[in-house]
């Protein structure tokens, strides 16, 4: 049996606005801009994608699932994402971790990891 990861679904108060934010943050393309299902992907024919769907309630607690990103330059990427509208997030990570926790405009946490050691 083959199982392919198609997409990750993200609940959003405003799917188009949040999906557009993530498309710009990741440099991805929009493949569906329907108000009830806004999808972005690394390229039109490349998976997995992120699909943003509307929900009536706001996010209130820490995500049970989050994305981790590993840039070449963590400090530069954190600065770029903060300038793009991300904000620092505290999920109890403590002061001595090697990653930075940020939140998107709707409060969804994600991590920016340190570069891999060679």
C-alpha positions in Angstrom: 0.0 0.0 0.0 1.3 3.5 -0.9 0.4 6.5 1.1 1.2 10.0 -0.2 1.1 13.1 2.0 -1.1 15.5 0.0 -1.6 18.5 2.3 -1.8 19.9 5.8 -5.1 21.6 6.6 -4.9 24.8 8.6 -8.0 26.3 10.3 -8.2 30.0 9.7 -10.4 32.9 10.5 -9.5 34.4 7.1 -8.2 31.6 4.9 -7.2 33.8 2.0 -5.3 36.4 4.1 -3.5 33.7 6.1 -2.8 31.6 3.0 -1.4 34.6 1.2 0.8 35.3 4.2 2.2 31.8 4.2 2.7 31.8 0.5 4.8 34.9 0.7 6.7 33.7 3.8 7.6 30.4 2.1 7.9 31.6 -1.5 5.2 29.1 -2.5 2.5 29.5 -5.2 -1.2 29.7 -4.8 -3.0 26.7 -6.5 -6.5 27.4 -5.3 -7.8 30.7 -4.1 -11.4 29.7 -3.3 -12.6 31.4 -0.1 -13.5 28.0 1.4 -10.2 26.3 0.5 -7.1 28.4 -0.2 -4.2 26.1 -1.1 -0.5 26.8 -1.5 2.3 24.5 -2.7 6.0 24.7 -3.2 5.2 24.5 -7.0 2.0 23.9 -8.8 2.7 20.2 -9.3 4.6 19.6 -6.1 3.2 18.2 -2.8 2.6 18.5 0.0 0.5 21.7 0.2 -1.0 23.8 2.9 -4.8 24.3 2.7 -6.4 27.0 4.7 -10.1 26.5 5.5 -12.5 28.8 7.4 -13.5 28.2 11.0 -15.7 30.5 13.1 -13.7 30.4 16.3 -10.3 32.0 17.0 -7.3 29.9 18.1 -7.0 29.8 21.9 -4.4 27.3 22.9 -1.0 26.0 21.8 -1.1 24.0 18.5 -1.1 20.2 18.8 0.8 20.1 15.4 3.2 22.7 14.1 5.7 23.2 11.3 9.5 23.3 11.7 11.7 25.1 9.2 15.5 24.8 8.9 17.0 27.7 7.1 20.7 28.2 6.2 20.8 31.3 8.5 18.4 31.1 11.4 19.0 34.7 12.7 18.4 36.2 9.2 15.3 34.1 8.6 13.8 35.0 12.0 14.4 38.7 11.3 12.8 38.3 7.8 9.7 36.5 9.2 9.3 39.0 12.0 9.4 41.9 9.5 6.8 39.9 7.4 4.4 39.9 10.4 5.3 36.9 12.5 5.7 37.4 16.2 7.6 35.7 18.9 5.7 32.9 20.7 6.3 31.3 24.1 5.2 27.7 24.3 7.3 26.9 27.3 10.4 26.2 25.3 12.9 27.5 27.9 15.9 29.7 27.4 18.5 27.2 26.2 16.9 25.7 23.1 18.4 26.0 19.6 15.2 26.9 17.9 13.0 30.0 17.8 9.3 29.8 18.2 7.2 32.2 16.2 3.5 32.6 15.4 1.8 33.6 12.2 -0.7 36.5 12.1 -3.5 34.2 13.4 -1.3 32.8 16.2 -0.3 29.4 14.8 3.1 28.5 16.2 6.0 27.3 14.1 9.7 26.8 14.7 12.8 28.1 13.0 15.5 25.6 13.6 19.3 26.2 13.8 21.2 25.1 10.7 22.2 21.4 10.5 25.7 20.7 11.7 27.9 19.1 9.1 
